[in-house]
Amino acid sequence: MEAHGLNFDTANRHWSAEREAVNFFARHDGIELEFIATRDALLAVGKHTASLNAESALLTFDNYEDVFLEAAARVWQSAGDSKPVYFINDSDVAFNV
């Protein structure tokens, strides 16, 4: 899926138990970028309580994929395409919830 010049590979997303986050990837001008949807962002969008695991996190990401991709594009653009890893926090998805 493409959004704002980023080509997202949403099939290549995974749960990071260490970070309690969903990692997903995009490419821009041949460079791979990593996006990390934090626990707080997943909880805010999915309206979960404090409980979050791999299954519920990936389901939330899949159900609200458009919200996370738009947030990823905004975070990437605001950083000026300067880093290989970008974090998506609850404040990045708040107005889409």
C-alpha positions in Angstrom: 0.0 0.0 0.0 1.3 3.5 -0.8 0.6 6.6 1.1 2.4 10.0 0.9 5.4 8.6 -1.0 5.9 5.6 1.4 5.3 2.0 0.1 4.0 0.1 3.1 4.5 -3.7 3.5 1.7 -4.3 6.0 1.9 -8.0 5.5 5.3 -7.8 7.2 4.3 -6.7 10.6 5.0 -8.3 13.9 4.5 -8.1 17.6 7.5 -7.1 19.7 7.0 -8.6 23.2 10.0 -6.6 24.5 8.5 -3.3 23.4 4.8 -4.3 23.6 4.4 -2.8 20.2 3.7 -3.7 16.6 6.5 -3.2 14.2 5.8 -2.6 10.5 7.8 -1.4 7.5 7.8 0.9 4.5 10.2 1.8 1.7 11.0 5.3 0.4 13.5 5.7 -2.4 14.7 2.2 -1.9 15.4 2.7 1.8 13.6 0.5 4.3 12.0 2.4 7.2 10.7 0.8 10.4 7.6 2.1 12.2 6.7 1.1 15.7 3.1 1.4 16.9 3.6 1.7 20.6 1.5 0.0 23.3 -0.2 3.3 24.1 -1.2 3.9 20.5 -2.6 0.4 20.2 -4.6 0.8 23.4 -5.9 4.2 22.3 -7.1 3.0 18.9 -8.3 -0.4 20.0 -10.0 1.0 23.1 -8.5 -1.9 25.1 -7.9 -1.9 28.8 -4.4 -2.4 30.1 -4.3 -5.9 28.7 -2.5 -6.3 25.4 -0.9 -9.4 23.8 0.3 -10.4 20.4 -3.1 -11.5 19.1 -5.0 -8.5 20.3 -2.2 -6.1 19.2 -2.0 -7.5 15.6 -5.8 -7.6 15.3 -6.0 -4.0 16.4 -3.3 -3.0 13.9 -5.2 -4.9 11.1 -8.5 -3.4 12.0 -7.2 0.1 12.2 -4.4 -0.2 9.5 -5.5 3.0 7.8 -5.2 5.0 11.0 -1.7 3.6 11.7 -0.5 4.2 8.1 -1.7 7.8 8.1 0.0 8.4 11.4 3.2 6.8 10.1 3.2 9.1 7.1 2.6 12.2 9.4 5.4 11.1 11.8 7.8 10.4 8.9 7.0 13.7 7.2 7.4 15.7 10.4 10.8 14.2 11.1 12.0 15.2 7.6 12.9 11.7 6.4 15.9 11.7 8.7 15.7 8.4 10.6 15.4 4.7 9.9 13.0 4.1 12.8 9.9 6.0 13.8 7.6 5.6 16.8 3.8 6.1 16.6 2.4 7.1 20.0 -1.1 7.6 21.3 -0.9 11.4 20.5 -0.2 10.5 16.8 -3.5 8.6 16.5 -5.6 10.5 19.0 -7.6 12.6 16.5 -8.5 9.5 14.4 -10.0 7.6 17.3 
